[in-house]
Amino acid sequence: MRKSHPLSKSFDCSFFGSGCSYSINYYSGQFSKGPVATETFTFDSSLKRPASVTNLVFGCGTSNGGLYPPQVNGILGMDKKPTSLPRQLGASIKYRFSYCLSPTAASYVRFGDEAVIRTRNGQRTPIIETTNKRSASNYALPLMDLSINGRRLGARFPEGIYIDSGSSMSLLETSAFIVVKNSLIGYFARFRDVKRYAGPMVSESYVCFQYTGAQPSLPAMGFHFNGAEMAVPPQNLFFFTHGNVFCLAALESKSISILGAFQQRNFRFVFDLQQKMLSFAAEDCSKDFQLGV
């Protein structure tokens, strides 16, 4: 891509002769560097014919590092930056896209008129900008509180929470994480056969428990947004490791809160970049392929 391109200001254009380069570091430790180019991209489409997009700007990773799954050949940028795919597609997709993550089947990104909530139980909350510069490019949501098993915790999120499908598990800023941990300890204290677990098979970063009798009833977690409430079921809140050990699928962070992919499973999220709104609803995402692709 040449320096004269309208999006060249988003890249370093001092190398590669008259071209531009990019360098990106992800929160989970991966990085990618290389030249920037333009190309025609062709996608499968629900219109029963391929959809082509010309002059799409993308980065060609010539230096990549970190833990990438072997089947991953690239990362689709879906944030608020001008170089992201939805921002480049713009009016042609009505500035809307959606996804529905399934734990058992392929997931699809839908655009434009197909990026809708198809059930009557949809809710929505604004996409906000905060004093954190991260909110200029990522999707921050006004999270007001959390609840465990229906009991509000009084957690506070002055900078909101970021929704990020690229983060496998959620992160909670220290004060909120401690409140959640203490609430879970109190919840499981009612079960005689459930104890806190810390051992060599699980990182000490996780809040884990072990049961010796029947499996206890696991609680749900409520995310209470401005104008909307998201009830995360137990299967999206805990993961099982070994020997009747289960752990909270969230980690502590000193600086940021993120709603990760594990908690997003079987919810459809619709991002409206023009109205700056996020809509969501529970959905069986394993059936997403039946909707037309």
N, C-alpha and C positions, 0 to 999 in steps of 0.2 A: 504494500500500500504506500502510495506516495504522500509526501508532506502536504500536498495541496488538497488531500481528501478532507471533507467536512469533519470527520471523526479523528483526524490526526492529533488533535490536542489531547486526546485521551491516552496517547502513547508517547514513548521516547523516540523521537525521530532524528536523533543525532548519529545513529549508526546505520549499518547496512546501506551505505551510499545515500541514495535519495529516498530510501524506504524508512519504515518505522519498526520498532520492536516493542514487546511487552514483557513484563515480569510480574508474576502474581504469587502471593503466599496465602495458603488457606489456613483457617483457624485450627484445623485438625493436623497440620504439619506438612501437608503436601505443598509442592511448589512447581511452577512451570514457567519457562522462558523461551523466547524465540521470536522470529519475525512475524509481522502482521501482513495479511494478504486479503484479497477479495476474491470471491468465487460464487458460482451459481450452485445453490443447495437445492436438492430435490427430496421431498418428503412424501411418505405414504399419506394418503388423504382419505377421509370419509366420503369424499366426492366420487370415489371409485376410480379416480385417476390421480397420478402423481401431481403434487403441487411444487412448482419451482419458484425460487426466490433468487433474483439476480443481484450481483454486487454486494453480497453479504460479507461483512467484515468479520474475520476470525483470526485467532492466533494459531500459528503452527509451532507446536512444542518441540523444540530441538534439545532442550535440557529440562528433564523432569525428574522429580524425586519425591520420596515419601511412599506411603502405603496406598497404592492404587489397586483395586481388584483386577485380576488378570483379564477379565472380559471387558474392561472399560478402555475405550479407545479415545475418549475425550470427555470434556466437561461442558455442559450446556449452561451458559451464563444467563440467568433468569432474573437478575436483580434490577435495580432502578437506574443503573448507569446507562448513558446513551449508547454504549457499545453492546448492551445485552440483546439477546434475541428478541424479546417482546418489544423493546424500545426501537430496535431497527425495523421490525415489522410494522409497528405503529398503527396508523389508521386502518391498514389492511386487515388487522385482527381486532379492530375497535378497541385497542389497548387493553385487551382482556385475554387471560389465559387461566387454565385450571389444571389440576392434577389430582389423582386419587391413588394413594400408595397401598398396594396389596402385599401382604406378607407371603402370599402363595402364588401369585401370578404376575405377568407383565403389567406395567403401569404405563399410561399414555398421558402425554401433554395435549390438551385441547385448547383451541384458540377461537376467538371471535364469538360467533353465534353458538358454538358448541360449548363454550366456557360458561356453563350455567348450572345452578342447583336445580335438580330435577324433582326434588321432593318438596313437601310443604313445611318441613321442619327446619328450613334454612335460617341462619342468623347472620348478622354482619356487624363488623366493628371497623372503625377507621384505621387506616395506615397512617402513622404519625411520624413526625420528625422531632427529635429531642436535642438536648445539648451535646449528646455524643455524636461525633462526626460520622460514626458508622451508619447512623440512620439516614444519612444523605444518599447512601447507595443500597442499603439493606432494608428489609421490611420490619419495622418496629410496630408493635401492637400495644394498646393501652391496657395492660394487665393490672387489675385493681386488687386482686386477692386470689388465694388458693383455698381449697377445702379438701379434707380427707374424710371419706365416708359421710359426706354431707355437712361436716363441721368446719365452719370458716376458721382460718388460721390467723388472720390478721397480718399476713405477709404484705410487704410493701415493695412496689416496683417503680420508683420515681423515674427511671429511664425506660419503663415498659419492658417487653420481652420481644426478642427477634424470632421470627419464624423462618426456619432454614431446613430444607429437605436434605441438604448436604451434610448436616450434622446428624450422626446416627442416633445419638441419645441427647436428651435435654441437659442443659446446664442451668443451674440456679445460683444466683449471686449468694455469697456466704450467709447473709442474715436470713434470707428466705430458705436456703438449704437447711440450716440449723432448725428452723421452725418445722419444716417438713419431717426431718429426721426424728425430732422429739415427738412429733405427733404420731409417727409410725411406731416408735418404741412404746408409746402409751397405748396405741390401738392393739398391738400384739401382746401386750402384757396381760390381757384378759384370757389368753390361751395358755393353759398350763404347759403344753408340750411344745411351745414355740420359744426359742431363745435367740439372742443376737449371735451372729456367726462371724468369726474372723479366723481365716486359715490360709494355708499356702496356695489353695486352689483358686482363691479370689483376691483381687487387688484390694488393699485396705482403703482405697478411695471410694469403694461402694458401701452402701448401707445394706447389710445382708442379714437374713434370718434363717434358722433351720428348725424344722419340726420333726418330732419323733413319733407322733401318733398319726391321726388323720390330718389331711391337709386342711389348714385353717381357711376360713372365708377371707378372701383378699379384698381390700377396699378399693374403691374408685377414687380418682382425684378430679376435682373441679377446677377449671381455669375460668376465672370470673373477669371477663373483659368489660370494657365500656360498651354497654348495650347488648352484650351477648355472653352466653355461658357455654363452655365446652366440657362435657362430661367424658373424661378419659377412662375407659373400662380397665379392670385389673390386668387383662392380657396385654394392654399397652403400657402398663405402669411397672410391671415386674417381669424379670426373666429368671428362668430356672437354670442352675448350673449343674450340680451333682449332689447325690446323697440327700435329697429333700432340702436343698439349700436354694433360696430364692433371694433376689436382690432388687433394689429400686433401680429402675432404668434411667437414672439421672445422676449427674455428678456436680460437685461444688465448683464454682468459679469465683475468683476474687473480684471480677470486674464486669461480668456480663451474664444475662439470662437468655437462654435460647430454647425455643420449643422445637425439639428435634424430630427426626423422621420416625423413630420408634413410637412416639406418642401420637403421630399424625396418621398412623395406619387406619385404613377403613373410614377415613373422612375425606370428603371432597372439599378442596379449597379453590375458590375463584378469586383471582387478583384483578381488580379493576384499577389500572394505573391512572386513568383519567379522573375518576371520581375519588381516588385514593381510599378505596374500601376493600376489605377482605370479607367474603362471604364463605360460610362453611356449613356442612351438614354431614351427619353420619351416613355412610353408604357402604354396601358390600363391593369393595373395589375389585374383587376377583372377577366381577361381571362387567368391568369397564369395557372390555373388548367387544362385548355384545352390543354396544351402543352405536356401532356403525363403522369402526375401522376394519 
